[in-house]
Amino acid sequence: MSKYKYKMGDEFSLDEIMESGKDFSTFELKGYQVEGNTAIHPETQEAILLQDMLDEVRNVRNEQEKIIAKRKNPSDPLRAVLAINKKG
């Protein structure tokens, strides 16, 4: 699967978070930085595998600080809200 090939409304995968996400917030309103397959809490430096936190992710932001994926409820799938247009 090539990078950044998601469309609005598509389910947002763990791989897409690792490729496109810079940070995310949880339903507990905690923020984490995305570093590879790890989530880093910026204040405590606690490191947690992204796959272990996937169910807690509420919003994912990209390098431009735009929300690229979100879910309203913890039971909902994480969905892309911003389609990426690759410009050469």
VOBAVEX-103861 format. One record per residue (C-alpha): x, y, z. Coordinates in steps of 0.25 Angstrom, whole numbers, padded with zeros to 4 digits, always signed. Layout:
XYZ
...
//
This chain:
+0000+0000+0000
+0006+0013-0004
+0007+0025+0005
-0005+0035+0008
-0015+0028-0001
-0027+0029+0008
-0040+0036+0005
-0050+0044+0014
-0059+0034+0022
-0049+0022+0020
-0045+0015+0033
-0031+0020+0037
-0021+0009+0040
-0010+0007+0050
+0000+0008+0038
-0007+0021+0033
-0005+0027+0047
+0010+0023+0047
+0011+0029+0032
+0003+0042+0033
+0001+0045+0048
+0009+0054+0056
+0001+0054+0069
-0012+0049+0074
-0021+0051+0086
-0029+0041+0094
-0043+0041+0099
-0037+0044+0113
-0031+0057+0106
-0017+0053+0107
-0008+0056+0096
+0003+0048+0090
+0014+0049+0079
+0015+0039+0068
+0029+0033+0067
+0029+0021+0058
+0021+0011+0064
+0021+0017+0078
+0013+0028+0085
+0021+0037+0094
+0014+0046+0104
+0021+0059+0103
+0022+0063+0118
+0025+0049+0124
+0032+0043+0112
+0024+0030+0115
+0025+0022+0102
+0014+0012+0098
+0013+0004+0086
+0002+0010+0076
-0005-0003+0074
-0007-0003+0089
-0014+0010+0089
-0022+0009+0076
-0035+0008+0083
-0033+0020+0091
-0029+0030+0079
-0039+0041+0077
-0033+0050+0067
-0020+0049+0059
-0013+0061+0054
-0002+0063+0043
+0010+0071+0042
+0002+0083+0038
-0006+0082+0051
-0019+0078+0043
-0028+0067+0048
-0027+0056+0038
-0035+0045+0045
-0045+0045+0057
-0056+0037+0064
-0067+0042+0072
-0069+0030+0081
-0059+0020+0086
-0067+0009+0080
-0067+0016+0066
-0056+0013+0056
-0045+0023+0054
-0048+0030+0040
-0041+0039+0031
-0046+0053+0031
-0036+0060+0022
-0032+0054+0008
-0018+0056+0004
-0015+0062-0009
-0001+0059-0013
+0006+0070-0021
+0019+0068-0028
//
